[in-house]
Amino acid sequence: MEVLGFTVPVQSSNTVFIWEISAQLSQGEIYRGLLNVFSEFGALYSVRLLPNAAVADPGFYAVIKYYSARDAGRAQEACDRKRLFQDSPLKVRLCRKQKGFQPKVLALSSSKCQDLANHYLGFNGWSKRIIALQNISGLDELETGDGDALQEQRTVKYLCLLEVTLPGHDVCSRGVGVAEEDLEKPNGALGGIPMWQFCI
C-alpha cells in the first residue's frame, strides 16, 4: 500500500501504522506523545518514528508494534482520526500481512520476554528458576558411533530445564530448551553460551 509517496510497511496485525503527523512538534515531543497515547492500550514491543518521504509534505509517520494483536486493534479503533497530541487528527491503521509474503518469525529475546511478563504480571507476580543445566555436547555422535566427529567437535550444546511460577494464580510450568554455540569464533577466540540465553 502506498500513502503520500512512501510505502506502508506491511506486517502482522499486531502493528499499527500512524501518518499525518505534523512537523510542528520536535521529534522528541512526537515520540513521547506516541509513547504516552499508545502505551495505554497494552505493552509496546517497539515504536519507530520516521520522516515522510521527500515527495510528501513535511511531517512524520510511525510504526508501533504491540505484543498483542488485540491491543493493536483497540488502539486503532480508539485513535483513528483523533487529535491525540497535535492540533490535527491522525490516521491510524492496522498493518496487514501482504498476500504471498512470509515474514521471518523470530523468537522473543530474553529481555523482551521479561518486559512482557513484568507488564502483564507485575514485577513480583512471577518468578523463574533453573532446575537443571547440562552439557549435552557430543551426544549425537555417541548415538551414531561416529568417533571421528566427536574428535572434530567444534560446537557446544547445553540442555536447560526451567520452571516459571505465577504465585498469584497457583500456576507452575516447566519448559526445556537447547542452546548451541560455536566453540571458535571467527577471530579465533573461544566462544561460550551466556547463561541469560536460557532464562526468560
C-alpha positions in Angstrom: 0.0 0.0 0.0 1.3 3.5 -0.8 0.5 6.6 1.2 1.7 10.1 0.4 4.6 8.8 -1.8 6.0 6.2 0.5 5.3 2.5 1.1 3.4 1.5 4.2 5.2 -1.3 6.0 3.1 -4.4 5.7 3.4 -6.5 8.8 1.2 -8.6 11.0 -2.0 -7.2 12.7 -0.2 -6.6 16.0 1.3 -3.5 14.3 -0.3 -0.1 13.7 0.7 2.5 11.2 0.2 6.2 12.0 0.5 9.0 9.5 -0.3 12.7 9.0 1.9 13.5 12.0 2.6 17.2 11.9 6.1 18.7 11.8 5.1 21.4 14.2 6.5 19.5 17.2 10.0 18.2 17.6 10.8 14.5 17.0 11.3 14.0 20.8 7.9 15.6 21.6 6.2 13.5 19.0 7.9 10.3 20.2 6.9 11.0 23.8 3.3 11.7 22.6 3.1 8.4 20.7 4.5 6.5 23.7 2.1 8.1 26.2 -1.0 7.6 24.0 -0.4 4.2 22.5 1.0 2.5 25.7 -2.4 3.0 27.3 -3.7 0.1 25.2 -1.1 -2.5 26.1 2.6 -3.3 26.2 4.6 -2.0 23.3 7.2 -4.1 21.5 8.6 -1.2 19.5 8.0 2.4 18.5 9.5 3.8 15.3 9.1 7.4 14.2 10.3 8.3 10.7 10.2 11.4 8.5 7.9 11.5 5.5 9.4 10.8 2.0 10.8 13.9 0.2 7.9 13.9 -2.2 5.4 14.2 0.6 4.5 17.2 2.9 6.9 17.7 5.8 5.9 15.6 8.7 6.3 12.1 10.1 4.8 8.7 10.2 5.2 6.0 12.9 5.1 2.2 13.1 4.1 0.9 16.5 4.2 -2.8 17.3 2.4 -4.4 20.2 2.9 -7.8 21.7 -0.8 -8.4 21.3 -3.0 -8.1 18.2 -6.0 -7.4 20.4 -4.2 -4.3 21.9 -3.3 -3.1 18.4 -6.9 -3.4 17.3 -8.1 -1.4 20.3 -5.6 1.3 19.7 -6.5 1.6 16.1 -10.3 1.9 16.9 -9.7 4.4 19.6 -7.1 6.7 18.0 -8.0 6.8 14.3 -8.9 10.4 13.2 -8.4 11.8 16.7 -6.4 14.8 17.8 -4.2 13.0 20.3 -1.1 15.2 20.9 -1.4 17.6 18.0 -4.0 20.1 16.6 -4.9 18.0 13.5 -6.2 14.4 13.6 -4.0 11.4 13.0 -4.8 8.5 10.7 -4.2 5.1 12.3 -4.5 1.7 10.5 -3.6 -1.8 11.3 -0.9 -3.3 9.1 -1.9 -6.5 7.4 0.1 -9.3 6.0 0.8 -9.0 2.3 -0.5 -11.9 0.3 2.3 -14.2 -0.6 4.7 -12.5 1.8 6.0 -14.8 4.5 7.6 -12.8 7.3 10.6 -14.3 9.1 9.4 -15.4 12.6 11.9 -14.5 15.3 11.7 -15.7 18.9 11.5 -13.1 21.6 14.7 -12.2 23.3 15.1 -12.9 27.0 14.8 -9.2 27.8 11.6 -8.8 25.8 10.1 -11.9 27.5 10.9 -10.4 30.9 9.4 -7.0 29.9 6.2 -8.7 28.7 5.9 -10.8 31.9 6.6 -7.7 34.1 4.0 -5.7 32.2 1.1 -8.2 32.5 2.0 -9.9 35.8 3.9 -7.3 37.7 7.5 -7.4 38.9 6.5 -9.6 41.9 3.8 -11.5 40.0 6.1 -14.3 38.7 9.4 -16.0 39.3 11.7 -18.3 37.4 14.4 -20.8 38.4 16.7 -23.1 36.6 16.2 -26.7 37.7 18.9 -28.4 35.6 21.6 -27.3 33.2 23.6 -30.0 31.4 26.2 -30.1 28.7 24.9 -32.5 26.0 27.7 -31.8 23.5 28.7 -34.9 21.5 25.6 -37.0 22.4 24.5 -37.1 18.7 27.9 -38.5 17.7 27.9 -41.1 20.5 24.5 -42.4 19.4 25.6 -42.8 15.8 29.0 -44.2 16.7 30.9 -41.6 14.8 34.1 -41.3 16.9 35.9 -39.1 14.3 33.1 -36.5 14.5 33.5 -36.4 18.3 37.2 -35.6 17.9 36.4 -32.8 15.4 33.6 -31.3 17.6 33.6 -27.5 17.3 30.2 -26.7 19.0 28.9 -27.0 22.5 25.3 -27.8 23.4 23.5 -27.2 26.7 20.1 -28.5 27.8 18.2 -26.4 30.3 15.1 -27.2 32.4 13.4 -24.1 33.7 10.4 -23.5 35.9 8.2 -20.4 35.8 5.8 -19.8 38.7 2.8 -17.4 38.9 2.1 -17.4 42.7 -1.0 -15.2 42.5 -2.6 -17.8 40.2 -1.2 -21.0 41.7 0.3 -21.9 38.3 3.7 -23.5 37.8 5.0 -24.5 34.4 8.2 -26.2 33.3 9.9 -26.0 30.0 13.0 -27.3 28.3 15.4 -25.6 25.8 18.6 -26.4 24.0 21.2 -23.8 23.0 24.1 -24.4 20.7 27.2 -22.2 20.2 30.4 -22.5 18.1 33.5 -23.1 20.3 35.7 -21.0 18.0 34.6 -17.5 16.9 35.7 -16.1 13.5 38.5 -14.2 15.2 39.9 -17.3 16.9 38.6 -16.6 20.4 36.8 -19.3 22.3 33.1 -18.8 22.4 30.6 -19.7 25.1 26.9 -19.7 25.8 25.7 -16.8 28.0 23.5 -18.1 30.9 20.8 -15.5 30.0 20.0 -17.3 26.8 18.3 -20.0 28.9 16.3 -17.7 31.2 13.1 -16.0 30.3 
